[in-house]
Each structure stands twice: as structure tokens, then as C-alpha cells.
Amino acid sequence: MRDELTIAIGELYQGIRHEHWHGRTFRQFWEWFNARCIQIVGAADAGELDELEVRLLEVRAEVEDGGYAVASDRLDEVIEPPM
């Protein structure tokens, strides 16, 4: 995978950190996250897609572990700092 994509994945990991999202809604998070993933995939060559899929699924697992995966009726709730 090219350096640009590796860097983009690293930036995605940085972007999902909780301190960036406190006071914003889950909807805002998901709009940003989905748009960024689409940009990253769009920049990839066909031969990079398999590895990129694995890397993006790893980020998605971190997102879910971080508590961002909420039911659709909670998307407009504000993300609060962990206690």
C-alpha cells in the first residue's frame, strides 16, 4: 500500500479519538467518518483495495469499541466525554 494511504489510515485513527468529538453528535461523527473512508478508497488503486479493506475494517472495529456505533434513534445525541 502506498505511503499516502498508510498516512490517511493513520489520520483516520487520530480523527476518531474521543476528544475530537465531545460536544458533537453521533451523526456528525458518522458523516465525517463515512466521507473520509470514501475519499481514502477513492484514492486507492485496484491492487490496494484488498489490503485497504482490511485496514479500514480495523479502524471500524476501533470505532465500534469506542462507542460510536449507536442506534439510528441516537444519532442526534451529543457525544459526551467518558466518565
HELIX and SHEET records of a PDB file:
HELIX    1   1 ASP A    3  GLY A   15  1                                  13    
HELIX    2   2 HIS A   18  HIS A   20  5                                   3    
HELIX    3   3 PHE A   26  ALA A   43  1                                  18    
HELIX    4   4 ALA A   46  GLU A   48  5                                   3    
HELIX    5   5 LEU A   49  ASP A   65  1                                  17    
HELIX    6   6 SER A   72  ARG A   74  5                                   3    
END                                                                             
